[in-house]
Amino acid sequence: MDYQTSPNLPALNIPNPDNFLIAENGDLFLNIAHQRLKKLMNYYQEYGKTATILIAEPYPVIFLGTFWAGIMANCSVILANPNWGIYEWEQVFNSIGNTDLQFGNLPHIAKIDDVDNPINQRRSLFPSGSILIPTGGTSGTIKFAVHTWETLTASAIGFQQYFDKFQINSFCILPLFHVSGLMQFVRSLITGGQLVIWSGKNLEKGDYPQLDISDFFISLVPTQLHRLLYHPQTANWLSKFTTVLLGGSPPWLELLNQARQHQIRLSPTYGMTETASGVVTLKPDDFLAGNNSSGRVLPHAKVMIVDPQGQPVKSPEIGLIKIQANSLSWGHDTHINQPRLSQLVTDDLGYFDDWGYLTLVGRQGDKIITGGENVFPVEVEAAILATGMVADVCVVGIGDRHWGEVVTAVYVPHYPPVSIEILANSLGDRLSRYKHPKNWIAVDTLPRNDRGKINRKSVIQQIQN
């Protein structure tokens, strides 16, 4: 069937359909896109309006075919994690209401036909062409950033210009319902590049395709890179990529140094769901030369450092990161009736050096105030991880009558574990004494999401229960 010339359907507009999706079933992608597009157009003809659709497809190729059909039909598209539990789905439907069509694995709560059910009385009222991408950040509460195809393509074009690549080839192991995975599809699609979808778990086992990856980008979160570097063969394989993007959470110094030892062309990035992925990125040549920053601002964005009153500060003074970008979302699902965001003042703290490189310091909301001194958990965590004595760590502040808060390290020990005394002494002069944890608590695991972000509230609850 000719997918581009079906008489009653919009063109699927895939620049390189025969060579777009490799190491996967490209024909299935096109078939699913065509079938779902036909269904969406039939809905429009029957009801006289575009559908609001929810996609919770667990199989990546079916997910992408459904997503692309929704874009072509100008639907409101809501992306969902097919592995959410009932509690998460309750949050979602209490927030967005019910949808017209649903694709994938959804629990019973999302399929209730009872007209008296409160969910069914609240219809999703997002404008046609809205793309809702889930984000929980470090809060653990699911919300959606409301994007459009224009904001996503603005991000992709800015990326293309920054790296000066005509085509963007992407090797994707991140979830497609997250912005980090979805944007790899968008970049490759609109630039006529190629897309490989692969399992991150298989990659960690040393299972990767026999493919020339010298002109491919791959995106990882720090915990993934940490695990991959344990295997010399996989580390060598990573070094063949033109660029290894690293985002999702701040990397620690030892991890960056390990990547350099393997000559991995690492590219730390700073961005978020609300900005449709990265707005600041470090180029690999700068990284290999010893730069540990998050890089420079991409062409489609403007990033400033401001004080709590929103006034600019002089470099290299630390302040809150403020973002203006063509890729900025319209807001969150609860703010859909408000005008589009013109700027975003984040909770992230950082500073620019004299050469325009951004360095992240931590999050204002995570700051621990102990004995009148400010401590940022990211810095302490990096120092602890650099000792090589723990598998994972999260630093939090616990209330204390004398100190206000005490710095507390919640960690996953290596096996065999070392004593707390050895751990504490291992920090030595890596940090000022007031930043050293006063409490050390060993746990089996830490609550990280699939992008490597830690939920600090859950950690505090975990150790207080």
C-alpha positions as CSV (number, residue, x, y, z in Angstrom):
1,M,0.0,0.0,0.0
2,D,1.2,3.5,-0.8
3,Y,1.1,5.2,2.6
4,Q,1.8,8.6,1.1
5,T,-1.1,8.8,-1.4
6,S,-4.1,7.1,0.3
7,P,-6.9,9.3,-1.0
8,N,-8.7,10.1,2.2
9,L,-5.8,10.3,4.6
10,P,-3.1,13.0,5.3
11,A,0.4,12.2,4.1
12,L,2.5,10.4,6.7
13,N,5.3,12.7,5.8
14,I,8.3,10.5,6.8
15,P,11.4,11.8,4.9
16,N,13.1,8.5,4.7
17,P,10.4,5.8,5.2
18,D,12.4,2.8,3.8
19,N,15.5,3.5,6.0
20,F,14.2,5.4,9.0
21,L,13.7,2.7,11.6
22,I,16.5,0.1,11.7
23,A,17.1,-3.0,13.8
24,E,13.3,-3.0,14.3
25,N,10.2,-3.7,12.2
26,G,9.9,-0.6,10.0
27,D,7.0,-2.0,8.0
28,L,5.1,-2.5,11.3
29,F,5.7,1.1,12.2
30,L,4.2,2.2,8.9
31,N,1.3,-0.2,9.1
32,I,0.4,0.8,12.6
33,A,0.7,4.5,11.7
34,H,-1.7,4.0,8.7
35,Q,-4.2,1.9,10.6
36,R,-4.4,4.3,13.5
37,L,-4.5,7.3,11.2
38,K,-7.5,5.8,9.5
39,K,-9.2,5.2,12.8
40,L,-8.6,8.8,13.9
41,M,-9.9,10.2,10.6
42,N,-13.0,8.1,10.9
43,Y,-13.5,9.5,14.4
44,Y,-13.3,13.0,13.0
45,Q,-15.8,12.2,10.3
46,E,-18.3,10.7,12.8
47,Y,-18.0,13.3,15.6
48,G,-16.9,16.4,13.7
49,K,-13.9,17.0,16.0
50,T,-10.4,15.6,16.4
51,A,-10.0,13.0,19.2
52,T,-8.1,13.3,22.4
53,I,-6.1,10.1,22.6
54,L,-4.1,8.5,25.3
55,I,-1.1,6.2,24.3
56,A,0.1,3.6,26.8
57,E,1.6,1.2,24.3
58,P,4.4,-1.0,25.8
59,Y,5.9,-2.0,22.4
60,P,8.0,0.9,21.1
61,V,7.2,0.5,17.4
62,I,3.5,0.4,18.0
63,F,3.9,3.4,20.3
64,L,5.7,5.4,17.6
65,G,3.2,4.4,14.9
66,T,0.3,5.5,17.1
67,F,2.0,8.7,18.1
68,W,2.8,9.7,14.6
69,A,-0.8,9.0,13.5
70,G,-2.0,11.2,16.3
71,I,0.3,14.0,15.1
72,M,-0.8,13.7,11.5
73,A,-4.5,13.8,12.5
74,N,-3.9,16.9,14.7
75,C,-5.2,15.1,17.8
76,S,-4.6,16.0,21.4
77,V,-2.0,13.3,22.3
78,I,-1.4,12.2,25.9
79,L,1.6,10.0,26.5
80,A,1.6,7.5,29.4
81,N,3.8,5.0,31.0
82,P,2.3,1.5,30.4
83,N,3.8,0.3,33.7
84,W,2.0,2.8,35.9
85,G,0.1,1.3,38.8
86,I,-3.4,2.0,39.9
87,Y,-2.3,4.9,42.2
88,E,-0.5,6.6,39.3
89,W,-3.4,6.1,36.9
90,E,-5.7,7.7,39.5
91,Q,-3.5,10.7,39.6
92,V,-3.5,10.9,35.8
93,F,-7.2,10.7,35.3
94,N,-8.0,13.0,38.2
95,S,-5.8,15.5,36.5
96,I,-6.7,15.2,32.8
97,G,-10.2,13.7,32.9
98,N,-11.3,11.1,30.4
99,T,-10.1,10.7,26.8
100,D,-11.9,9.8,23.5
101,L,-9.6,7.0,22.4
102,Q,-7.1,4.9,24.3
103,F,-4.3,2.7,23.0
104,G,-2.2,0.2,24.9
105,N,-2.2,-1.3,28.3
106,L,-4.5,0.6,30.7
107,P,-6.0,-0.7,34.0
108,H,-9.7,-1.0,34.7
109,I,-9.9,2.5,36.1
110,A,-9.2,3.9,32.7
111,K,-11.9,1.8,31.0
112,I,-14.9,2.4,33.2
113,D,-18.0,2.8,31.1
114,D,-20.3,3.9,34.0
115,V,-21.6,7.3,33.0
116,D,-22.0,8.2,36.6
117,N,-18.3,7.8,37.3
118,P,-16.7,11.2,38.1
119,I,-13.8,10.5,35.7
120,N,-16.2,10.1,32.7
121,Q,-18.0,13.3,33.7
122,R,-14.7,15.2,33.2
123,R,-13.6,15.2,29.6
124,S,-10.1,16.2,28.6
125,L,-10.3,19.7,27.0
126,F,-6.9,20.2,25.5
127,P,-6.7,22.1,22.1
128,S,-6.1,20.1,19.0
129,G,-2.4,19.5,18.4
130,S,-1.5,19.4,22.1
131,I,1.1,16.9,23.1
132,L,1.1,16.1,26.8
133,I,4.3,14.5,28.1
134,P,4.4,13.1,31.6
135,T,6.9,14.5,34.1
136,G,7.3,13.9,37.8
137,G,10.7,15.3,38.3
138,T,11.9,14.6,41.8
139,S,8.5,15.2,43.4
140,G,7.0,11.9,42.6
141,T,3.7,13.5,41.6
142,I,2.7,12.9,37.9
143,K,1.9,16.0,35.9
144,F,2.0,16.7,32.1
145,A,3.9,19.4,30.2
146,V,1.8,20.6,27.3
147,H,3.8,20.8,24.1
148,T,2.9,21.1,20.4
149,W,4.7,19.8,17.3
150,E,6.1,23.3,16.9
151,T,7.8,23.3,20.3
152,L,9.2,19.8,19.8
153,T,10.6,20.6,16.4
154,A,12.1,23.9,17.7
155,S,14.1,21.8,20.1
156,A,15.2,19.3,17.4
157,I,16.3,22.1,15.0
158,G,18.2,23.8,17.8
159,F,20.0,20.5,18.5
160,Q,20.7,20.0,14.8
161,Q,22.2,23.5,14.5
162,Y,24.3,23.2,17.7
163,F,25.9,20.0,16.6
164,D,26.1,21.1,12.9
165,K,24.6,17.9,11.6
166,F,22.5,17.6,8.5
167,Q,21.0,14.3,9.7
168,I,20.6,13.2,13.3
169,N,20.9,9.4,13.8
170,S,19.7,8.2,17.2
171,F,20.3,5.1,19.2
172,C,17.4,5.1,21.7
173,I,17.3,3.0,24.9
174,L,15.2,5.5,26.9
175,P,11.4,5.3,27.4
176,L,9.6,6.9,24.4
177,F,6.8,8.3,26.6
178,H,9.5,10.5,28.3
179,V,10.8,13.6,26.6
180,S,14.3,12.1,26.6
181,G,13.3,9.2,24.4
182,L,10.6,10.9,22.4
183,M,13.0,13.7,21.2
184,Q,15.3,11.1,19.8
185,F,12.5,10.0,17.5
186,V,11.6,13.6,16.6
187,R,15.2,14.6,15.8
188,S,15.8,11.6,13.5
189,L,12.4,11.9,11.8
190,I,12.5,15.6,10.9
191,T,16.2,15.5,9.7
192,G,15.8,12.4,7.7
193,G,18.1,10.4,10.0
194,Q,17.9,6.9,11.3
195,L,16.5,5.6,14.5
196,V,17.6,2.4,16.4
197,I,15.4,1.3,19.4
198,W,17.1,-1.0,21.8
199,S,16.7,-2.4,25.3
200,G,18.8,-0.8,28.0
201,K,18.8,-4.0,30.0
202,N,20.1,-5.9,27.1
203,L,22.8,-3.3,26.5
204,E,23.9,-3.7,30.1
205,K,24.4,-7.4,29.4
206,G,26.6,-6.6,26.4
207,D,23.9,-7.3,23.8
208,Y,24.1,-4.7,21.1
209,P,23.5,-4.7,17.4
210,Q,26.3,-5.2,14.8
211,L,25.9,-1.7,13.4
212,D,28.2,1.2,12.4
213,I,27.4,3.7,15.2
214,S,30.2,6.2,14.4
215,D,27.6,8.8,13.3
216,F,25.0,8.0,15.9
217,F,23.9,9.9,19.1
218,I,22.9,7.9,22.2
219,S,21.3,9.3,25.3
220,L,21.9,7.9,28.8
221,V,21.2,8.9,32.4
222,P,24.2,8.7,34.8
223,T,23.1,5.5,36.5
224,Q,23.0,3.8,33.1
225,L,26.5,5.1,32.2
226,H,27.8,4.0,35.6
227,R,26.5,0.4,35.0
228,L,27.7,0.3,31.4
229,L,31.3,1.3,32.3
230,Y,31.6,-1.8,34.5
231,H,31.9,-3.8,31.3
232,P,35.1,-3.0,29.4
233,Q,33.7,-4.3,26.1
234,T,30.5,-2.2,26.4
235,A,32.6,0.8,27.4
236,N,34.7,0.4,24.3
237,W,31.5,0.1,22.2
238,L,30.2,3.4,23.7
239,S,33.4,5.1,22.7
240,K,32.5,4.6,19.0
241,F,29.5,6.9,19.1
242,T,29.9,10.4,17.7
243,T,28.2,11.7,20.9
244,V,26.9,10.2,24.2
245,L,24.4,12.6,25.6
246,L,24.1,12.5,29.4
247,G,21.2,14.0,31.2
248,G,18.3,13.3,33.6
249,S,20.3,14.0,36.8
250,P,23.7,15.5,37.6
251,P,26.7,13.2,37.0
252,W,29.4,12.9,39.6
253,L,33.1,13.7,38.9
254,E,34.4,10.1,39.2
255,L,31.9,9.0,36.5
256,L,33.0,11.8,34.2
257,N,36.6,10.9,34.7
258,Q,35.9,7.2,34.0
259,A,34.2,8.2,30.8
260,R,37.3,10.2,29.8
261,Q,39.6,7.2,30.5
262,H,37.6,5.2,28.0
263,Q,37.6,8.1,25.5
264,I,33.9,8.3,25.4
265,R,32.6,11.3,23.6
266,L,30.4,12.4,26.4
267,S,28.0,15.4,26.1
268,P,26.4,16.4,29.5
269,T,23.2,18.2,29.0
270,Y,20.8,20.4,30.9
271,G,17.1,20.5,30.1
272,M,13.7,19.2,31.3
273,T,10.4,18.1,30.0
274,E,9.1,21.7,30.0
275,T,11.9,22.7,27.6
276,A,11.5,19.6,25.3
277,S,14.9,18.2,26.3
278,G,18.2,20.0,26.4
279,V,18.7,23.8,26.3
280,V,22.4,23.6,27.4
281,T,24.9,21.0,26.2
282,L,28.6,20.4,26.4
283,K,30.2,19.3,23.1
284,P,32.3,16.1,23.3
285,D,35.6,17.8,22.3
286,D,35.2,20.2,25.3
287,F,34.5,17.3,27.6
288,L,37.5,15.2,26.5
289,A,39.6,18.3,27.0
290,G,38.6,18.3,30.7
291,N,35.5,20.6,30.9
292,N,33.1,19.3,33.5
293,S,30.3,21.9,33.0
294,S,26.9,21.4,31.3
295,G,28.1,23.3,28.3
296,R,26.7,26.3,26.4
297,V,23.2,27.4,25.5
298,L,21.6,26.0,22.3
299,P,20.5,28.3,19.5
300,H,16.8,28.1,20.2
301,A,17.1,29.1,23.8
302,K,18.2,31.9,26.1
303,V,19.4,31.0,29.7
304,M,20.0,33.6,32.4
305,I,21.0,33.4,36.1
306,V,18.8,35.4,38.4
307,D,18.4,36.2,42.1
308,P,15.2,35.2,44.0
309,Q,13.5,38.4,42.9
310,G,14.2,37.5,39.2
311,Q,16.9,40.1,38.7
312,P,20.0,39.1,36.6
313,V,23.2,38.4,38.6
314,K,26.8,38.9,37.3
315,S,28.9,35.9,36.3
316,P,30.2,33.8,38.0
317,E,27.7,34.5,40.8
318,I,25.4,31.6,41.7
319,G,21.6,32.0,41.2
320,L,18.4,30.5,39.9
321,I,18.4,29.3,36.2
322,K,15.8,31.2,34.1
323,I,15.0,29.9,30.6
324,Q,13.4,31.4,27.5
325,A,13.1,29.1,24.5
326,N,11.1,28.4,21.4
327,S,10.7,24.9,22.8
328,L,9.2,26.0,26.0
329,S,5.9,24.2,26.8
330,W,2.6,25.9,27.2
331,G,2.5,25.0,30.9
332,H,1.2,22.0,32.8
333,D,-2.1,20.2,32.4
334,T,-3.6,22.2,35.3
335,H,-2.8,25.5,33.6
336,I,-4.0,24.7,30.1
337,N,-6.3,27.7,29.9
338,Q,-3.5,30.1,30.7
339,P,-1.3,31.8,28.0
340,R,1.8,30.0,26.9
341,L,4.8,30.4,29.2
342,S,7.1,33.1,28.0
343,Q,9.8,32.1,30.5
344,L,10.5,29.6,33.2
345,V,12.4,30.3,36.4
346,T,13.5,26.9,37.6
347,D,14.4,25.6,41.0
348,D,17.9,24.8,39.7
349,L,20.9,26.7,40.8
350,G,24.0,27.4,38.7
351,Y,26.4,29.9,37.3
352,F,28.0,30.9,34.0
353,D,31.8,31.2,33.7
354,D,33.5,33.9,31.6
355,W,33.4,31.6,28.5
356,G,29.6,31.0,28.7
357,Y,29.7,27.5,30.1
358,L,26.9,26.7,32.6
359,T,27.8,24.8,35.8
360,L,25.0,23.3,37.9
361,V,25.2,23.6,41.7
362,G,22.0,21.9,42.9
363,R,18.3,22.6,43.5
364,Q,17.1,25.4,45.7
365,G,14.4,23.1,47.2
366,D,16.9,20.4,48.1
367,K,19.2,22.8,50.0
368,I,20.1,21.7,53.5
369,I,20.7,24.5,56.1
370,T,22.8,23.1,58.9
371,G,24.1,25.4,61.6
372,G,23.4,28.4,59.4
373,E,25.5,26.9,56.5
374,N,24.1,26.0,53.1
375,V,24.8,22.4,51.9
376,F,23.7,21.2,48.4
377,P,23.1,17.4,48.3
378,V,24.5,17.0,44.8
379,E,27.9,18.1,45.8
380,V,28.0,15.8,48.8
381,E,26.7,12.8,46.8
382,A,29.4,13.3,44.2
383,A,32.1,13.3,46.9
384,I,30.7,10.1,48.4
385,L,30.4,8.3,45.1
386,A,33.9,9.4,44.2
387,T,35.3,7.3,47.1
388,G,34.1,4.1,45.2
389,M,32.8,2.7,48.5
390,V,29.1,2.8,47.8
391,A,26.9,1.6,45.0
392,D,24.4,4.5,45.3
393,V,23.7,7.4,47.7
394,C,21.1,10.1,48.4
395,V,21.9,13.0,50.8
396,V,19.0,14.6,52.7
397,G,18.5,17.0,55.6
398,I,16.8,15.6,58.7
399,G,15.4,18.1,61.3
400,D,17.5,18.7,64.4
401,R,16.9,20.9,67.4
402,H,20.5,22.0,67.6
403,W,21.6,22.2,64.0
404,G,18.3,23.0,62.3
405,E,19.0,20.1,59.9
406,V,21.7,17.5,59.9
407,V,23.3,16.2,56.7
408,T,22.3,12.6,56.3
409,A,23.7,10.1,53.8
410,V,21.4,7.3,52.8
411,Y,23.4,4.8,50.8
412,V,23.5,1.4,49.1
413,P,26.7,-0.4,50.2
414,H,28.9,-2.3,48.0
415,Y,29.4,-6.0,48.9
416,P,31.3,-6.6,51.2
417,P,30.3,-3.3,52.9
418,V,32.8,-1.1,54.7
419,S,32.2,0.3,58.1
420,I,30.5,3.7,58.6
421,E,33.8,5.0,60.2
422,I,35.8,4.1,57.1
423,L,33.1,5.7,54.9
424,A,33.1,8.9,56.9
425,N,36.9,9.1,57.0
426,S,37.1,8.5,53.3
427,L,35.7,12.0,52.6
428,G,38.8,13.5,54.2
429,D,39.3,17.0,52.8
430,R,37.1,16.5,49.7
431,L,34.5,18.7,51.4
432,S,34.3,21.3,54.2
433,R,33.7,19.7,57.5
434,Y,30.1,21.2,57.8
435,K,29.2,19.3,54.6
436,H,30.2,15.9,56.0
437,P,27.2,13.7,56.8
438,K,26.6,13.3,60.5
439,N,24.3,10.3,59.9
440,W,25.0,7.3,57.6
441,I,22.1,5.0,56.9
442,A,22.5,1.8,54.8
443,V,19.5,0.6,52.7
444,D,19.0,-2.1,50.0
445,T,17.8,0.2,47.3
446,L,17.0,3.9,46.6
447,P,13.8,5.1,44.9
448,R,15.1,6.2,41.5
449,N,12.8,6.5,38.5
450,D,13.6,5.2,35.0
451,R,15.5,8.4,34.2
452,G,17.8,8.0,37.3
453,K,16.2,10.8,39.3
454,I,15.9,10.3,43.0
455,N,12.7,11.0,45.0
456,R,14.2,12.7,48.1
457,K,10.8,12.9,49.9
458,S,10.4,9.1,49.6
459,V,14.0,8.6,50.9
460,I,13.1,10.7,54.0
461,Q,9.9,8.8,54.5
462,Q,11.8,5.5,54.1
463,I,14.3,6.3,56.9
464,Q,11.8,7.8,59.2
465,N,9.3,4.9,59.1
